[in-house]
Amino acid sequence: MDVERLTGKYTGVPVTFEAIAAQHGRGGVAAALADALIRAVAAIDAAERELVHHVAAIDHATAAVTLNLAAGPGERVPSLNPLGELQSRGSRFDALIAVRAACVDHLKELVRLWQPPPTAARPATPDASPANIRPARIHRPAAPPTFPVRARRVGRPGQRGAHAPSFREDHHRHRTAIQSRRH
């Protein structure tokens, strides 16, 4: 597994194994991030290896179909699966592509966390004395939304009640309507 090649390929930032080992030696969050980075690269490497295996199997299946189509009468050809040559391999192939994409996204996030934050140069202002600094605004979250306690009117205009009928009420109304039609 080539950590530097894979991190450089997918993130544009080649992270060396030595840098990972150095961060791991620091302990704490740096070591956890280094472990996560190694696991992410290993997951991408495993997914790519399995994809290569499936591509070879799919190539073999399409070659068998091509041989069957090009064969003349009486020629021996490899047998084809009547349920579908790619039926069993296709879904696994698609799943591996999705897994690889998720692993690449995870690796990108880890490398973003790995890099030191950019330092923004602050312009020197002459009035930056403690007397001229205003206190920061306090962020207060908005009040939580309130939900109605009572049910809304669901029925048509002229329908009795301010709520949707229960199953029992609806069933009773239906039965009385049928009985009144009979009599």
C-alpha positions, 0 to 999 in steps of 0.5 A, a space after each residue: 500500500 503506497 500511502 503517498 501515492 494514494 493520498 496524492 492521487 485523490 487529494 492532491 496532497 501527498 502525505 508520506 508514511 514518515 509524516 504519519 509515523 511522526 504524528 502517531 508518535 505525538 499521541 492524542 488526537 494526532 495519533 488518532 488522525 494518523 490511524 484514521 488516515 492509514 485505515 482510509 488509505 487501506 480501505 481505498 487500496 482494498 476496494 481498488 484491488 477488488 475492483 481490478 479483480 472484478 474488471 478482469 472477471 467482467 472482461 472474461 465474461 464479455 469475451 465469452 459472449 463475443 466468442 459465442 456471437 462470432 462462432 460459426 456453426 459447429 464451433 466449440 464455444 464457452 457456455 454462457 450463463 442463461 441467467 446473465 453473465 453480469 448478473 452476479 458481478 454487476 451489482 458487486 461491481 457497482 457497490 465497490 465503486 460506491 464504497 471506493 467513492 465514499 472512502 475517497 471522500 473520507 480520505 479527503 476530509 481526513 487530509 483536510 484535517 491533517 493540513 495545518 490551517 491557513 494563517 490569515 494575515 491580519 492588517 495592523 490597525 492603529 486603533 487596536 488598543 484594548 480601549 477600542 475593542 468592542 465585546 463580541 456579539 453573543 449569539 443566541 439561537 432562535 426560539 424553538 418552533 412551536 407546534 399546535 397542540 390540537 389537530 387541524 381540521 381535515 374534513 370538507 366544509 360543513 363536516 362536523 367536528 374540528 378534527 379528522 374522524 377516527 376509524 370508529 367514527 368513520 366506520 359508524 358513519 359508513 354503516 349508518 349510511 348503508 343501513 339507511 339506503 336499505 330501508 
